[in-house]
Amino acid sequence: MAPTHVGSRHARALETLSIVVEEIHVPLFEQALLGVCDTVGMFEEDDEQRYWRLEAVKEKGRNEEELDNALALVRAMTGVDAPLHRQNTEAEGWLARTQEAFPPQYVGRRFCIRGTHLKETSPSNRLDIILDAGIAFGSGEHGSTRGCLRALEQIAHRRPRHILDMGCGSGILAMAAARLLHRPVLAVDIEPWSVRVAASNARLNRLGPLLDCRFGNGWHTEAVRRNAPYDLVFANILARPLCRMAKDLARNLQAGGTAILAGLLNTQARMVLVAHQRQGLILEKQLREGPWSTLILRKPI
């Protein structure tokens, strides 16, 4: 699923968790933290971008068993026993500081991602996507999200009509497509909380009628199967799940259709590309945002 940053307006005692890992392991450790923490951010730890520090905020004492299990699983998968550091975080004023750290995000030529706390309007050539900084902190900042929005701009002239956002997270990509293309979008996620957040964000942006937000298990979701084939699919997930889903994606993408794949590091792009080339898809372009890559693929006519 797409990276999703979830927060709470009424947190009491908070703590900040931090962990330093090599670039190649960032997606898995990030995913482990996202399942139980309120916000997750990434910061370069050295000039060569080889090591990154992940920082996450959560309520003290909440979801401790889930956190331990998620980190234990990732450590077993990667063989990396990176220590987790904890620091108390003052709850009072945390939302205000979060809002200050969520300025307008201008992405590509058309999009402006801004929090509800920002009252000024965007330039007339920009399409606003409004998110609550307390619920979707960091959305629009992540390289995978930015890459997908830039890719959407580049393929918008094809006027896709049947659109799927697989692993929708906060719904930011589904909303961007609905706003730019004026078409309905099916948004699916395996996390019930993400589906609720996406639906709430759609209403906040007055896009509720255009977004169909569904809980489901990827390509096995009934609504996904029923509405196939698609001429545009977003899949901002993780590299290995993308590889496993390549066959299903190719089968459900109509001839001439476009797939925008993200959630992968630059070092993982070739692995994901090869998995989809084996299914007959063709690379149109690779976009880079820092350490993250976005692939634009097409199915031949």
Salt bridges, closest charged atoms under 4 A:
GLU15 OE2 - LYS58 NZ 3.38
GLU15 OE2 - ARG86 NH1 2.84
GLU22 OE2 - ARG50 NH2 3.60
GLU30 OE2 - HIS142 NE2 3.24
ASP38 OD1 - ARG62 NH2 2.67
GLU45 OE1 - ARG53 NH1 2.93
GLU55 OE2 - ARG53 NE 2.81
GLU59 OE2 - ARG62 NE 3.97
GLU64 OE2 - LYS58 NZ 2.77
GLU64 OE1 - ARG86 NH2 2.90
ASP81 OD1 - ARG75 NE 3.83
ASP128 OD2 - ARG114 NE 3.05
ASP132 OD2 - ARG9 NH2 2.59
GLU153 OE1 - ARG109 NE 3.97
ASP212 OD1 - ARG214 NE 2.78
GLU222 OE2 - ARG226 NH1 3.55
ASP248 OD1 - ARG251 NH1 2.70
GLU284 OE1 - ARG158 NH2 2.62
GLU284 OE2 - ARG298 NH1 3.83
GLU289 OE1 - ARG146 NE 3.66
GLU289 OE2 - ARG150 NH1 2.99
